[in-house]
Amino acid sequence: MINRICGHKVSIISPVPQTTRNRVRGIYNDQQGQLVFVDTPGFHLSDKRINRHLKELATKTLYEVEVVLYLIDVTRPPGEEEEALINLLRGFEERLIVALNKIDISDTHAARIREELTSAMDEPGIHLISALTGQGVDALLQAIWDRAPEGERMYPEDYYTDQSPDFRIAEIIREKAILQTRQEVPHSLYVDISDMEMKDRDRYLWVRGFIYVERESQKGIVVGKGGEKIKTIIREAEQECNQLFPYEVKLDIRVKARPKWRKDEGLLTRIIN
């Protein structure tokens, strides 16, 4: 949805839950002014250390924004996580807007979700949207404009995100790695950019990075037979980076194992923010 509104690739996307691990800002400008969206990780009930970091980051953000947009995937039946999140959002109802996403899909739980929301909250403003087709997005945007307080622009008008080049490149590599792997590997990998350098008088940006997994056996899954999978990851990531940046990007990506990294408090604090 953020990508559609901003008209550019701001957040990486995949069918894997917990793809978003950081707060990502998308900046939207029009004649009414500027809206800065803060895309957060999803809200997951889990005692795993990485999930606690993700949940704490999402919760902390609620206190730092002026409008709260609660985006619900209507293809998922409401459960304990939605109930916990609704209870949390009760304290933010005066600045809360709810959007039910993926209404372009015929078989959904939209009616049940709407019923639970209206019974749990005081007249929530509910919008039906499809981030894929754009249906309902304009009306949702206007509702956000109506709720947002007036203030000065935070960014120049030509900005659509404030992400640094190394973060954007790492996220694109992670997206391509997620899409090329399977089973538990997407949750077990992260990307670290170790070095970047402009080459040949700024003709291209050379980037060295590492895809880290938790087990040695997962390295083979990411690399693939004869190195085909890592070659595909690099090729697709370079193609997308070359569309985003005003210069060519060349990637040197290696795969390493870092056992139990999802339990490393120092690392999680560094990569989730």
Secondary structure, DSSP 8 states (H G I E B T S, - for coil): -HHHHHTS--S---SSTT---S-EEEEEEETTEEEEEEE--------SHHHHHHHHHHHHHHTT-SSEEEEEETTS---HHHHHHHHHHGGGGGGEEEEEE-TTSSS--HHHHHHHHHHHSSS-EEEE--TTT-TTHHHHHHHHHHHS-----SS-TT-SB---HHHHHHHHHHHHHHHH--TTGGGG-EEEEEEEEEETTTTEEEEEEEEEESSHHHHHHHH-GGGHHHHHHHHHHHHHHHHHSSSEEEEEEEEEE-TTGGG-HHHHHHH--
